[in-house]
Amino acid sequence: MAFHGKPCDTCGHCVTLRYRIQSNSHAPWQLVCASCWKQIAPNNPDYRYGGTWKAKS
């Protein structure tokens, strides 16, 4: 079975689950892995969640 992951916009690791987020209201939307999401989201009043991307199997 082939791996259908995509790179995280922050760290570049290929993953099968990414979160669409904005770290502030002027930043572009990013698709980030769970590890980067956990670092960006907490205690960030400008953080916005925009959905979840899952790789097709």
mmCIF file of the N, C-alpha and C atoms, coordinates in Angstrom:
data_MODEL
# 
_entry.id   MODEL 
# 
loop_
_atom_site.group_PDB 
_atom_site.id 
_atom_site.type_symbol 
_atom_site.label_atom_id 
_atom_site.label_alt_id 
_atom_site.label_comp_id 
_atom_site.label_asym_id 
_atom_site.label_entity_id 
_atom_site.label_seq_id 
_atom_site.pdbx_PDB_ins_code 
_atom_site.Cartn_x 
_atom_site.Cartn_y 
_atom_site.Cartn_z 
_atom_site.occupancy 
_atom_site.B_iso_or_equiv 
_atom_site.pdbx_formal_charge 
_atom_site.auth_seq_id 
_atom_site.auth_comp_id 
_atom_site.auth_asym_id 
_atom_site.auth_atom_id 
_atom_site.pdbx_PDB_model_num 
ATOM 1   N N  . MET A 1 1  ? 0.837   -1.173 0.000  1.00 0.00 ? 1  MET A N  1 
ATOM 2   C CA . MET A 1 1  ? 0.000   0.000  0.000  1.00 0.00 ? 1  MET A CA 1 
ATOM 3   C C  . MET A 1 1  ? 0.892   1.251  0.000  1.00 0.00 ? 1  MET A C  1 
ATOM 4   N N  . ALA A 1 2  ? 0.593   2.197  -0.860 1.00 0.00 ? 2  ALA A N  1 
ATOM 5   C CA . ALA A 1 2  ? 1.391   3.416  -0.975 1.00 0.00 ? 2  ALA A CA 1 
ATOM 6   C C  . ALA A 1 2  ? 1.011   4.413  0.113  1.00 0.00 ? 2  ALA A C  1 
ATOM 7   N N  . PHE A 1 3  ? 1.989   5.201  0.508  1.00 0.00 ? 3  PHE A N  1 
ATOM 8   C CA . PHE A 1 3  ? 1.772   6.260  1.503  1.00 0.00 ? 3  PHE A CA 1 
ATOM 9   C C  . PHE A 1 3  ? 1.311   7.506  0.772  1.00 0.00 ? 3  PHE A C  1 
ATOM 10  N N  . HIS A 1 4  ? 0.158   8.039  1.131  1.00 0.00 ? 4  HIS A N  1 
ATOM 11  C CA . HIS A 1 4  ? -0.416  9.194  0.439  1.00 0.00 ? 4  HIS A CA 1 
ATOM 12  C C  . HIS A 1 4  ? -0.370  10.456 1.297  1.00 0.00 ? 4  HIS A C  1 
ATOM 13  N N  . GLY A 1 5  ? 0.654   10.599 2.095  1.00 0.00 ? 5  GLY A N  1 
ATOM 14  C CA . GLY A 1 5  ? 0.752   11.755 2.970  1.00 0.00 ? 5  GLY A CA 1 
ATOM 15  C C  . GLY A 1 5  ? 1.163   13.010 2.228  1.00 0.00 ? 5  GLY A C  1 
ATOM 16  N N  . LYS A 1 6  ? 1.025   14.132 2.904  1.00 0.00 ? 6  LYS A N  1 
ATOM 17  C CA . LYS A 1 6  ? 1.434   15.444 2.380  1.00 0.00 ? 6  LYS A CA 1 
ATOM 18  C C  . LYS A 1 6  ? 2.282   16.125 3.439  1.00 0.00 ? 6  LYS A C  1 
ATOM 19  N N  . PRO A 1 7  ? 3.169   17.031 3.021  1.00 0.00 ? 7  PRO A N  1 
ATOM 20  C CA . PRO A 1 7  ? 4.035   17.693 4.002  1.00 0.00 ? 7  PRO A CA 1 
ATOM 21  C C  . PRO A 1 7  ? 3.310   18.756 4.826  1.00 0.00 ? 7  PRO A C  1 
ATOM 22  N N  . CYS A 1 8  ? 3.691   18.842 6.076  1.00 0.00 ? 8  CYS A N  1 
ATOM 23  C CA . CYS A 1 8  ? 3.221   19.902 6.964  1.00 0.00 ? 8  CYS A CA 1 
ATOM 24  C C  . CYS A 1 8  ? 3.805   21.222 6.468  1.00 0.00 ? 8  CYS A C  1 
ATOM 25  N N  . ASP A 1 9  ? 3.002   22.276 6.442  1.00 0.00 ? 9  ASP A N  1 
ATOM 26  C CA . ASP A 1 9  ? 3.478   23.585 5.991  1.00 0.00 ? 9  ASP A CA 1 
ATOM 27  C C  . ASP A 1 9  ? 4.483   24.211 6.952  1.00 0.00 ? 9  ASP A C  1 
ATOM 28  N N  . THR A 1 10 ? 4.547   23.737 8.182  1.00 0.00 ? 10 THR A N  1 
ATOM 29  C CA . THR A 1 10 ? 5.462   24.304 9.166  1.00 0.00 ? 10 THR A CA 1 
ATOM 30  C C  . THR A 1 10 ? 6.768   23.524 9.262  1.00 0.00 ? 10 THR A C  1 
ATOM 31  N N  . CYS A 1 11 ? 6.679   22.216 9.509  1.00 0.00 ? 11 CYS A N  1 
ATOM 32  C CA . CYS A 1 11 ? 7.896   21.424 9.732  1.00 0.00 ? 11 CYS A CA 1 
ATOM 33  C C  . CYS A 1 11 ? 8.325   20.586 8.531  1.00 0.00 ? 11 CYS A C  1 
ATOM 34  N N  . GLY A 1 12 ? 7.418   20.353 7.581  1.00 0.00 ? 12 GLY A N  1 
ATOM 35  C CA . GLY A 1 12 ? 7.754   19.602 6.382  1.00 0.00 ? 12 GLY A CA 1 
ATOM 36  C C  . GLY A 1 12 ? 7.622   18.090 6.479  1.00 0.00 ? 12 GLY A C  1 
ATOM 37  N N  . HIS A 1 13 ? 7.282   17.559 7.647  1.00 0.00 ? 13 HIS A N  1 
ATOM 38  C CA . HIS A 1 13 ? 7.102   16.110 7.781  1.00 0.00 ? 13 HIS A CA 1 
ATOM 39  C C  . HIS A 1 13 ? 5.871   15.659 6.997  1.00 0.00 ? 13 HIS A C  1 
ATOM 40  N N  . CYS A 1 14 ? 5.980   14.528 6.298  1.00 0.00 ? 14 CYS A N  1 
ATOM 41  C CA . CYS A 1 14 ? 4.841   13.972 5.561  1.00 0.00 ? 14 CYS A CA 1 
ATOM 42  C C  . CYS A 1 14 ? 3.922   13.250 6.530  1.00 0.00 ? 14 CYS A C  1 
ATOM 43  N N  . VAL A 1 15 ? 2.653   13.625 6.507  1.00 0.00 ? 15 VAL A N  1 
ATOM 44  C CA . VAL A 1 15 ? 1.658   13.057 7.418  1.00 0.00 ? 15 VAL A CA 1 
ATOM 45  C C  . VAL A 1 15 ? 0.369   12.769 6.658  1.00 0.00 ? 15 VAL A C  1 
ATOM 46  N N  . THR A 1 16 ? -0.487  11.946 7.243  1.00 0.00 ? 16 THR A N  1 
ATOM 47  C CA . THR A 1 16 ? -1.769  11.622 6.613  1.00 0.00 ? 16 THR A CA 1 
ATOM 48  C C  . THR A 1 16 ? -2.935  12.418 7.201  1.00 0.00 ? 16 THR A C  1 
ATOM 49  N N  . LEU A 1 17 ? -2.651  13.248 8.206  1.00 0.00 ? 17 LEU A N  1 
ATOM 50  C CA . LEU A 1 17 ? -3.677  14.080 8.835  1.00 0.00 ? 17 LEU A CA 1 
ATOM 51  C C  . LEU A 1 17 ? -3.090  15.464 9.088  1.00 0.00 ? 17 LEU A C  1 
ATOM 52  N N  . ARG A 1 18 ? -3.744  16.486 8.520  1.00 0.00 ? 18 ARG A N  1 
ATOM 53  C CA . ARG A 1 18 ? -3.285  17.866 8.721  1.00 0.00 ? 18 ARG A CA 1 
ATOM 54  C C  . ARG A 1 18 ? -4.470  18.738 9.107  1.00 0.00 ? 18 ARG A C  1 
ATOM 55  N N  . TYR A 1 19 ? -4.182  19.802 9.849  1.00 0.00 ? 19 TYR A N  1 
ATOM 56  C CA . TYR A 1 19 ? -5.204  20.741 10.307 1.00 0.00 ? 19 TYR A CA 1 
ATOM 57  C C  . TYR A 1 19 ? -5.016  22.067 9.586  1.00 0.00 ? 19 TYR A C  1 
ATOM 58  N N  . ARG A 1 20 ? -6.111  22.627 9.080  1.00 0.00 ? 20 ARG A N  1 
ATOM 59  C CA . ARG A 1 20 ? -6.069  23.930 8.408  1.00 0.00 ? 20 ARG A CA 1 
ATOM 60  C C  . ARG A 1 20 ? -6.234  24.991 9.484  1.00 0.00 ? 20 ARG A C  1 
ATOM 61  N N  . ILE A 1 21 ? -5.222  25.841 9.629  1.00 0.00 ? 21 ILE A N  1 
ATOM 62  C CA . ILE A 1 21 ? -5.237  26.839 10.698 1.00 0.00 ? 21 ILE A CA 1 
ATOM 63  C C  . ILE A 1 21 ? -4.709  28.187 10.214 1.00 0.00 ? 21 ILE A C  1 
ATOM 64  N N  . GLN A 1 22 ? -5.018  29.210 10.986 1.00 0.00 ? 22 GLN A N  1 
ATOM 65  C CA . GLN A 1 22 ? -4.398  30.523 10.870 1.00 0.00 ? 22 GLN A CA 1 
ATOM 66  C C  . GLN A 1 22 ? -3.823  30.844 12.237 1.00 0.00 ? 22 GLN A C  1 
ATOM 67  N N  . SER A 1 23 ? -2.568  31.266 12.275 1.00 0.00 ? 23 SER A N  1 
ATOM 68  C CA . SER A 1 23 ? -1.957  31.594 13.560 1.00 0.00 ? 23 SER A CA 1 
ATOM 69  C C  . SER A 1 23 ? -2.286  33.023 13.987 1.00 0.00 ? 23 SER A C  1 
ATOM 70  N N  . ASN A 1 24 ? -2.674  33.867 13.041 1.00 0.00 ? 24 ASN A N  1 
ATOM 71  C CA . ASN A 1 24 ? -3.209  35.197 13.355 1.00 0.00 ? 24 ASN A CA 1 
ATOM 72  C C  . ASN A 1 24 ? -4.088  35.640 12.202 1.00 0.00 ? 24 ASN A C  1 
ATOM 73  N N  . SER A 1 25 ? -4.839  36.705 12.383 1.00 0.00 ? 25 SER A N  1 
ATOM 74  C CA . SER A 1 25 ? -5.839  37.103 11.398 1.00 0.00 ? 25 SER A CA 1 
ATOM 75  C C  . SER A 1 25 ? -5.247  37.582 10.075 1.00 0.00 ? 25 SER A C  1 
ATOM 76  N N  . HIS A 1 26 ? -3.969  37.917 10.043 1.00 0.00 ? 26 HIS A N  1 
ATOM 77  C CA . HIS A 1 26 ? -3.334  38.398 8.818  1.00 0.00 ? 26 HIS A CA 1 
ATOM 78  C C  . HIS A 1 26 ? -2.484  37.336 8.138  1.00 0.00 ? 26 HIS A C  1 
ATOM 79  N N  . ALA A 1 27 ? -2.289  36.207 8.789  1.00 0.00 ? 27 ALA A N  1 
ATOM 80  C CA . ALA A 1 27 ? -1.468  35.131 8.235  1.00 0.00 ? 27 ALA A CA 1 
ATOM 81  C C  . ALA A 1 27 ? -2.278  34.316 7.232  1.00 0.00 ? 27 ALA A C  1 
ATOM 82  N N  . PRO A 1 28 ? -1.602  33.740 6.234  1.00 0.00 ? 28 PRO A N  1 
ATOM 83  C CA . PRO A 1 28 ? -2.328  32.853 5.315  1.00 0.00 ? 28 PRO A CA 1 
ATOM 84  C C  . PRO A 1 28 ? -2.710  31.552 6.015  1.00 0.00 ? 28 PRO A C  1 
ATOM 85  N N  . TRP A 1 29 ? -3.699  30.867 5.473  1.00 0.00 ? 29 TRP A N  1 
ATOM 86  C CA . TRP A 1 29 ? -4.083  29.566 6.014  1.00 0.00 ? 29 TRP A CA 1 
ATOM 87  C C  . TRP A 1 29 ? -2.941  28.588 5.780  1.00 0.00 ? 29 TRP A C  1 
ATOM 88  N N  . GLN A 1 30 ? -2.716  27.698 6.742  1.00 0.00 ? 30 GLN A N  1 
ATOM 89  C CA . GLN A 1 30 ? -1.679  26.679 6.661  1.00 0.00 ? 30 GLN A CA 1 
ATOM 90  C C  . GLN A 1 30 ? -2.295  25.321 6.952  1.00 0.00 ? 30 GLN A C  1 
ATOM 91  N N  . LEU A 1 31 ? -1.691  24.266 6.389  1.00 0.00 ? 31 LEU A N  1 
ATOM 92  C CA . LEU A 1 31 ? -2.062  22.897 6.724  1.00 0.00 ? 31 LEU A CA 1 
ATOM 93  C C  . LEU A 1 31 ? -0.906  22.322 7.522  1.00 0.00 ? 31 LEU A C  1 
ATOM 94  N N  . VAL A 1 32 ? -1.149  22.075 8.798  1.00 0.00 ? 32 VAL A N  1 
ATOM 95  C CA . VAL A 1 32 ? -0.083  21.654 9.701  1.00 0.00 ? 32 VAL A CA 1 
ATOM 96  C C  . VAL A 1 32 ? -0.368  20.296 10.333 1.00 0.00 ? 32 VAL A C  1 
ATOM 97  N N  . CYS A 1 33 ? 0.694   19.606 10.737 1.00 0.00 ? 33 CYS A N  1 
ATOM 98  C CA . CYS A 1 33 ? 0.564   18.305 11.395 1.00 0.00 ? 33 CYS A CA 1 
ATOM 99  C C  . CYS A 1 33 ? 0.111   18.503 12.846 1.00 0.00 ? 33 CYS A C  1 
ATOM 100 N N  . ALA A 1 34 ? -0.214  17.398 13.495 1.00 0.00 ? 34 ALA A N  1 
ATOM 101 C CA . ALA A 1 34 ? -0.704  17.457 14.878 1.00 0.00 ? 34 ALA A CA 1 
ATOM 102 C C  . ALA A 1 34 ? 0.339   18.059 15.821 1.00 0.00 ? 34 ALA A C  1 
ATOM 103 N N  . SER A 1 35 ? 1.612   17.734 15.618 1.00 0.00 ? 35 SER A N  1 
ATOM 104 C CA . SER A 1 35 ? 2.658   18.266 16.504 1.00 0.00 ? 35 SER A CA 1 
ATOM 105 C C  . SER A 1 35 ? 2.756   19.786 16.407 1.00 0.00 ? 35 SER A C  1 
ATOM 106 N N  . CYS A 1 36 ? 2.751   20.307 15.187 1.00 0.00 ? 36 CYS A N  1 
ATOM 107 C CA . CYS A 1 36 ? 2.832   21.763 15.007 1.00 0.00 ? 36 CYS A CA 1 
ATOM 108 C C  . CYS A 1 36 ? 1.553   22.436 15.486 1.00 0.00 ? 36 CYS A C  1 
ATOM 109 N N  . TRP A 1 37 ? 0.410   21.808 15.244 1.00 0.00 ? 37 TRP A N  1 
ATOM 110 C CA . TRP A 1 37 ? -0.872  22.350 15.688 1.00 0.00 ? 37 TRP A CA 1 
ATOM 111 C C  . TRP A 1 37 ? -0.887  22.519 17.205 1.00 0.00 ? 37 TRP A C  1 
ATOM 112 N N  . LYS A 1 38 ? -0.372  21.517 17.919 1.00 0.00 ? 38 LYS A N  1 
ATOM 113 C CA . LYS A 1 38 ? -0.340  21.578 19.385 1.00 0.00 ? 38 LYS A CA 1 
ATOM 114 C C  . LYS A 1 38 ? 0.582   22.674 19.900 1.00 0.00 ? 38 LYS A C  1 
ATOM 115 N N  . GLN A 1 39 ? 1.556   23.091 19.116 1.00 0.00 ? 39 GLN A N  1 
ATOM 116 C CA . GLN A 1 39 ? 2.455   24.173 19.520 1.00 0.00 ? 39 GLN A CA 1 
ATOM 117 C C  . GLN A 1 39 ? 1.877   25.548 19.202 1.00 0.00 ? 39 GLN A C  1 
ATOM 118 N N  . ILE A 1 40 ? 1.105   25.636 18.109 1.00 0.00 ? 40 ILE A N  1 
ATOM 119 C CA . ILE A 1 40 ? 0.580   26.930 17.655 1.00 0.00 ? 40 ILE A CA 1 
ATOM 120 C C  . ILE A 1 40 ? -0.710  27.327 18.372 1.00 0.00 ? 40 ILE A C  1 
ATOM 121 N N  . ALA A 1 41 ? -1.620  26.370 18.570 1.00 0.00 ? 41 ALA A N  1 
ATOM 122 C CA . ALA A 1 41 ? -2.969  26.674 19.057 1.00 0.00 ? 41 ALA A CA 1 
ATOM 123 C C  . ALA A 1 41 ? -3.067  27.157 20.504 1.00 0.00 ? 41 ALA A C  1 
ATOM 124 N N  . PRO A 1 42 ? -2.416  26.506 21.472 1.00 0.00 ? 42 PRO A N  1 
ATOM 125 C CA . PRO A 1 42 ? -2.620  26.900 22.870 1.00 0.00 ? 42 PRO A CA 1 
ATOM 126 C C  . PRO A 1 42 ? -2.169  28.342 23.157 1.00 0.00 ? 42 PRO A C  1 
ATOM 127 N N  . ASN A 1 43 ? -2.954  29.018 23.956 1.00 0.00 ? 43 ASN A N  1 
ATOM 128 C CA . ASN A 1 43 ? -2.632  30.380 24.410 1.00 0.00 ? 43 ASN A CA 1 
ATOM 129 C C  . ASN A 1 43 ? -2.420  31.368 23.268 1.00 0.00 ? 43 ASN A C  1 
ATOM 130 N N  . ASN A 1 44 ? -3.053  31.122 22.117 1.00 0.00 ? 44 ASN A N  1 
ATOM 131 C CA . ASN A 1 44 ? -2.951  32.030 20.978 1.00 0.00 ? 44 ASN A CA 1 
ATOM 132 C C  . ASN A 1 44 ? -4.349  32.591 20.709 1.00 0.00 ? 44 ASN A C  1 
ATOM 133 N N  . PRO A 1 45 ? -4.619  33.825 21.123 1.00 0.00 ? 45 PRO A N  1 
ATOM 134 C CA . PRO A 1 45 ? -5.970  34.386 20.958 1.00 0.00 ? 45 PRO A CA 1 
ATOM 135 C C  . PRO A 1 45 ? -6.360  34.605 19.492 1.00 0.00 ? 45 PRO A C  1 
ATOM 136 N N  . ASP A 1 46 ? -5.387  34.665 18.574 1.00 0.00 ? 46 ASP A N  1 
ATOM 137 C CA . ASP A 1 46 ? -5.676  34.888 17.158 1.00 0.00 ? 46 ASP A CA 1 
ATOM 138 C C  . ASP A 1 46 ? -5.783  33.598 16.352 1.00 0.00 ? 46 ASP A C  1 
ATOM 139 N N  . TYR A 1 47 ? -5.572  32.450 17.003 1.00 0.00 ? 47 TYR A N  1 
ATOM 140 C CA . TYR A 1 47 ? -5.628  31.163 16.332 1.00 0.00 ? 47 TYR A CA 1 
ATOM 141 C C  . TYR A 1 47 ? -7.018  30.894 15.780 1.00 0.00 ? 47 TYR A C  1 
ATOM 142 N N  . ARG A 1 48 ? -7.083  30.369 14.543 1.00 0.00 ? 48 ARG A N  1 
ATOM 143 C CA . ARG A 1 48 ? -8.365  29.977 13.934 1.00 0.00 ? 48 ARG A CA 1 
ATOM 144 C C  . ARG A 1 48 ? -8.226  28.600 13.305 1.00 0.00 ? 48 ARG A C  1 
ATOM 145 N N  . TYR A 1 49 ? -9.211  27.751 13.563 1.00 0.00 ? 49 TYR A N  1 
ATOM 146 C CA . TYR A 1 49 ? -9.264  26.407 12.996 1.00 0.00 ? 49 TYR A CA 1 
ATOM 147 C C  . TYR A 1 49 ? -10.147 26.431 11.768 1.00 0.00 ? 49 TYR A C  1 
ATOM 148 N N  . GLY A 1 50 ? -9.697  25.777 10.684 1.00 0.00 ? 50 GLY A N  1 
ATOM 149 C CA . GLY A 1 50 ? -10.475 25.806 9.451  1.00 0.00 ? 50 GLY A CA 1 
ATOM 150 C C  . GLY A 1 50 ? -10.794 24.452 8.852  1.00 0.00 ? 50 GLY A C  1 
ATOM 151 N N  . GLY A 1 51 ? -10.573 23.370 9.610  1.00 0.00 ? 51 GLY A N  1 
ATOM 152 C CA . GLY A 1 51 ? -10.931 22.054 9.100  1.00 0.00 ? 51 GLY A CA 1 
ATOM 153 C C  . GLY A 1 51 ? -9.788  21.063 9.204  1.00 0.00 ? 51 GLY A C  1 
ATOM 154 N N  . THR A 1 52 ? -10.090 19.825 8.859  1.00 0.00 ? 52 THR A N  1 
ATOM 155 C CA . THR A 1 52 ? -9.117  18.742 8.925  1.00 0.00 ? 52 THR A CA 1 
ATOM 156 C C  . THR A 1 52 ? -8.988  18.101 7.561  1.00 0.00 ? 52 THR A C  1 
ATOM 157 N N  . TRP A 1 53 ? -7.756  17.842 7.121  1.00 0.00 ? 53 TRP A N  1 
ATOM 158 C CA . TRP A 1 53 ? -7.466  17.156 5.888  1.00 0.00 ? 53 TRP A CA 1 
ATOM 159 C C  . TRP A 1 53 ? -6.973  15.754 6.199  1.00 0.00 ? 53 TRP A C  1 
ATOM 160 N N  . LYS A 1 54 ? -7.579  14.758 5.575  1.00 0.00 ? 54 LYS A N  1 
ATOM 161 C CA . LYS A 1 54 ? -7.165  13.370 5.754  1.00 0.00 ? 54 LYS A CA 1 
ATOM 162 C C  . LYS A 1 54 ? -6.742  12.802 4.416  1.00 0.00 ? 54 LYS A C  1 
ATOM 163 N N  . ALA A 1 55 ? -5.651  12.052 4.403  1.00 0.00 ? 55 ALA A N  1 
ATOM 164 C CA . ALA A 1 55 ? -5.196  11.406 3.182  1.00 0.00 ? 55 ALA A CA 1 
ATOM 165 C C  . ALA A 1 55 ? -6.175  10.305 2.797  1.00 0.00 ? 55 ALA A C  1 
ATOM 166 N N  . LYS A 1 56 ? -6.356  10.120 1.503  1.00 0.00 ? 56 LYS A N  1 
ATOM 167 C CA . LYS A 1 56 ? -7.203  9.024  1.026  1.00 0.00 ? 56 LYS A CA 1 
ATOM 168 C C  . LYS A 1 56 ? -6.404  7.742  1.086  1.00 0.00 ? 56 LYS A C  1 
ATOM 169 N N  . SER A 1 57 ? -7.061  6.674  1.482  1.00 0.00 ? 57 SER A N  1 
ATOM 170 C CA . SER A 1 57 ? -6.341  5.398  1.569  1.00 0.00 ? 57 SER A CA 1 
ATOM 171 C C  . SER A 1 57 ? -6.508  4.579  0.321  1.00 0.00 ? 57 SER A C  1 
# 
